[in-house]
């Protein structure tokens, strides 16, 4: 038996058509997805050129189409923060993935009887899918070294964290689970640019990143900490959306 459950926070396409779990038109692909794909409009346009059709205005449906077009390589296309699980009925596989820096959480268990995933560890404990047991090594790291979840296993025994920039495939026929990394930072890059060129590049990339994140069907607010970075973000939002600047708080 296999099931998805989802409690949605609506940001893009507030209508019922955006509800999850969501399936494609063939009902061969189902998804539950937490987060946002910031470049979904650009991907949607690219997928339409390849013949894909869309019934909603959601970024969720774009993920389904992207998986159908590119398979697991769709992750290389996404600019966003996300944790997702996608059921491929044809392959009888569950494809689960987490964004590059791990903004959105993803935990899973894989026992002799059950594979399950959730955005919070307490889901497994409250459902009694596994017994409550503290992972003592992680507890010591947390209390003494202020480090949390530096290893694959979490603060609780037999609850695992899908690491950032990773995805897993769970085969529903063989019960095999395979973990893979899809992204890594290139630490060997050398940049030979002047100070003014570096400033221009940072400003351009930052403005583009903020502009993508302003795509929303609900109101957007800015909560300032008073630091330089949050003040810069608020100032750029004012530049990008001057008509809405009075609504910022």
Phi, psi and omega per residue, in radians:
X1 nan 2.516 -3.136
X2 -2.441 2.408 -3.124
X3 -2.606 2.575 2.983
X4 -1.982 2.536 3.006
X5 -2.376 2.528 -3.014
X6 -2.611 2.389 2.978
X7 -2.042 2.014 -2.917
X8 -1.665 2.395 2.879
X9 -1.825 1.928 -2.992
X10 -1.427 2.159 3.072
X11 -2.129 -0.823 3.130
X12 -1.940 2.248 -3.114
X13 1.001 1.585 -3.050
X14 -1.408 -0.045 -3.076
X15 -1.305 2.998 3.125
X16 -1.135 -0.388 3.139
X17 -1.153 -0.286 3.119
X18 -1.604 0.029 -3.116
X19 -1.127 2.655 3.113
X20 -2.206 2.762 -0.001
X21 -1.055 2.548 -3.096
X22 -2.042 2.539 3.081
X23 -2.128 2.836 3.060
X24 -1.434 -3.128 -3.065
X25 -1.126 -0.481 -3.122
X26 -1.500 -0.207 -3.055
X27 1.120 0.310 3.093
X28 -1.572 -0.226 -3.099
X29 -2.312 2.232 -3.127
X30 -2.210 2.543 -3.096
X31 -2.446 2.521 2.850
X32 -2.166 2.270 -2.873
X33 -2.504 2.244 3.099
X34 -2.037 2.149 3.114
X35 2.294 -2.651 -3.126
X36 -2.707 2.374 3.017
X37 -1.713 1.857 -2.980
X38 -1.197 -0.544 -3.113
X39 -1.724 0.544 -3.053
X40 -1.163 -0.522 3.140
X41 -1.178 -0.719 3.107
X42 -1.158 -0.733 3.111
X43 -1.155 -0.663 3.133
X44 -1.081 -0.749 3.110
X45 -1.101 -0.718 3.122
X46 -1.134 -0.714 -3.130
X47 -1.241 -0.572 3.074
X48 -1.103 -0.668 3.102
X49 -1.118 -0.449 3.122
X50 -1.566 0.060 3.038
X51 1.789 0.032 -3.133
X52 -1.360 2.508 3.111
X53 -1.995 2.657 -3.074
X54 -2.283 2.475 -3.138
X55 -1.854 -0.282 -3.086
X56 -2.179 3.075 3.069
X57 -1.842 0.333 -3.035
X58 -1.540 2.744 2.972
X59 -1.368 -0.354 3.114
X60 -1.071 -0.793 -3.135
X61 -1.144 -0.522 3.094
X62 -1.137 -0.657 3.100
X63 -1.079 -0.779 3.122
X64 -1.008 -0.836 -3.127
X65 -1.154 -0.669 3.136
X66 -1.122 -0.698 3.101
X67 -1.144 -0.727 3.129
X68 -1.101 -0.578 -3.100
X69 -1.444 -0.758 -2.981
X70 -2.075 -0.021 -3.087
X71 1.125 -2.558 -3.127
X72 -1.145 -0.313 3.094
X73 -1.183 -0.154 3.089
X74 -1.048 -0.467 -3.137
X75 -1.051 -0.531 3.127
X76 -1.223 -0.286 -3.116
X77 -1.570 -0.345 -2.958
X78 -1.461 2.284 2.945
X79 -1.935 1.776 -3.073
X80 -3.124 -3.053 3.023
X81 -2.119 2.220 -3.002
X82 -2.864 2.709 2.853
X83 -2.365 2.253 -3.042
X84 -2.489 2.704 2.988
X85 -2.342 2.256 -3.067
X86 -2.227 2.175 3.130
X87 -1.636 2.084 3.089
X88 -1.741 1.778 -3.063
X89 -1.157 -0.600 -3.098
X90 -1.189 -0.730 3.139
X91 -1.558 -0.194 -3.043
X92 0.958 0.900 3.128
X93 -2.308 2.670 2.972
X94 -1.965 2.117 -3.119
X95 -1.814 2.073 -3.105
X96 -2.123 2.459 -3.086
X97 -2.603 2.747 3.129
X98 -2.300 2.601 -3.060
X99 -1.129 2.993 -2.949
X100 -1.098 -0.627 -3.108
X101 -1.917 0.054 3.052
X102 1.311 0.662 3.093
X103 -1.107 -0.804 -3.139
X104 -1.654 2.368 -3.074
X105 -1.400 2.660 3.065
X106 -2.638 2.012 3.095
X107 -2.050 2.666 3.114
X108 -2.607 2.775 3.008
X109 -2.203 2.663 3.130
X110 -2.552 1.543 -3.107
X111 -1.742 -3.057 3.126
X112 -1.189 -0.320 -3.097
X113 -2.068 -0.318 -2.947
X114 -2.515 2.346 2.836
X115 -1.973 2.215 -3.140
X116 -2.554 2.721 3.124
X117 -2.408 2.771 3.130
X118 -2.869 2.894 3.097
X119 -1.525 -0.200 3.119
X120 -2.348 2.532 -3.116
X121 -1.157 -0.573 -3.064
X122 -1.122 -0.319 3.113
X123 -1.050 -0.670 -3.125
X124 -1.318 -0.625 -3.106
X125 -1.294 -0.763 -3.129
X126 -1.167 -0.592 3.133
X127 -1.414 -0.150 -3.140
X128 1.086 0.510 3.047
X129 -1.215 -0.488 3.035
X130 -2.430 2.707 3.111
X131 -1.320 2.666 3.099
X132 -1.250 2.144 3.103
X133 -2.725 2.216 -3.120
X134 -1.372 2.403 3.017
X135 -1.454 1.777 -2.961
X136 -1.103 -0.638 -3.138
X137 -1.123 -0.707 3.100
X138 -1.224 -0.584 3.121
X139 -1.110 -0.752 3.129
X140 -1.128 -0.762 3.108
X141 -1.051 -0.666 -3.115
X142 -1.233 -0.800 -3.062
X143 -1.300 -0.796 -3.039
X144 -1.533 -0.646 -3.021
X145 -1.937 0.007 -3.120
X146 0.996 0.578 3.099
X147 -1.951 2.393 -3.107
X148 -2.321 2.252 3.059
X149 0.968 0.910 3.056
X150 -1.498 -0.220 3.098
X151 -1.977 3.036 -3.098
X152 -1.141 -0.683 3.123
X153 -1.407 2.490 -3.013
X154 -1.548 -2.869 3.141
X155 -1.163 -0.350 3.118
X156 -1.918 2.482 -3.124
X157 -1.124 2.411 3.061
X158 1.227 0.171 2.950
X159 -1.881 2.159 -3.053
X160 -1.948 2.651 3.095
X161 -1.861 2.234 2.985
X162 -1.281 2.070 -3.036
X163 -1.226 2.701 3.038
X164 -0.956 2.579 3.120
X165 1.141 0.401 3.140
X166 -2.188 2.724 2.988
X167 -2.408 2.797 3.092
X168 -2.282 2.669 3.040
X169 -2.125 2.128 3.073
X170 -1.935 2.078 -3.114
X171 -1.507 2.100 -3.067
X172 -1.349 -0.193 3.111
X173 -1.629 -0.732 -3.087
X174 -1.795 -0.243 -3.096
X175 1.170 0.314 3.061
X176 -1.329 2.499 3.090
X177 -2.159 2.186 -3.134
X178 -2.126 2.248 3.119
X179 -1.813 2.442 -3.125
X180 -2.494 2.596 3.029
X181 -1.713 2.402 3.141
X182 -2.042 -0.020 -3.114
X183 -2.722 2.529 3.041
X184 -2.617 2.591 3.141
X185 -1.392 2.340 3.081
X186 -1.448 1.872 -3.081
X187 -1.552 -0.014 -3.084
X188 -1.776 0.147 -3.106
X189 -1.300 2.440 3.087
X190 -2.087 2.260 -3.128
X191 -1.993 2.220 3.130
X192 -2.034 1.479 -3.115
X193 -2.355 2.734 3.096
X194 -1.322 2.918 -3.132
X195 -1.068 -0.725 -3.130
X196 -1.155 -0.646 3.100
X197 -1.153 -0.702 3.118
X198 -1.116 -0.759 3.127
X199 -1.080 -0.764 3.127
X200 -1.105 -0.707 -3.139
X201 -1.138 -0.802 3.131
X202 -1.080 -0.773 -3.140
X203 -1.086 -0.750 -3.133
X204 -1.117 -0.794 -3.128
X205 -1.186 -0.682 3.136
X206 -1.159 -0.744 3.129
X207 -1.124 -0.702 3.114
X208 -1.130 -0.743 -3.130
X209 -1.109 -0.746 -3.140
X210 -1.185 -0.723 -3.134
X211 -1.045 -0.739 3.121
X212 -1.100 -0.647 -3.077
X213 -1.373 -0.117 3.098
X214 -1.512 0.001 3.093
X215 -1.312 1.991 -3.047
X216 -2.852 2.577 3.044
X217 -1.764 0.184 3.032
X218 -2.218 2.928 -3.123
X219 -1.156 2.626 -3.123
X220 -2.012 2.346 3.089
X221 -2.201 2.720 3.097
X222 -2.077 2.131 3.137
X223 -1.851 1.862 -2.997
X224 -1.516 2.409 3.021
X225 -1.601 -0.220 -3.112
X226 1.683 -0.067 3.139
X227 -1.409 2.975 -3.094
X228 -1.128 -0.718 -3.063
X229 -1.155 -0.796 -3.126
X230 -1.180 -0.579 3.103
X231 -1.180 -0.665 3.094
X232 -1.116 -0.751 3.135
X233 -1.068 -0.808 3.136
X234 -1.095 -0.676 3.124
X235 -1.152 -0.675 3.116
X236 -1.225 -0.625 3.071
X237 -1.058 -0.697 3.123
X238 -1.095 -0.657 3.100
X239 -1.208 -0.743 -3.050
X240 -1.313 -0.576 -3.119
X241 -2.325 1.191 -3.082
X242 -1.079 -0.530 -3.119
X243 -1.188 -0.417 -3.089
X244 -1.829 0.060 -3.012
X245 -1.087 -0.493 -3.127
X246 -1.205 -0.297 -3.113
X247 -1.522 -0.179 -3.136
X248 -1.184 2.492 3.118
X249 -2.462 nan nan
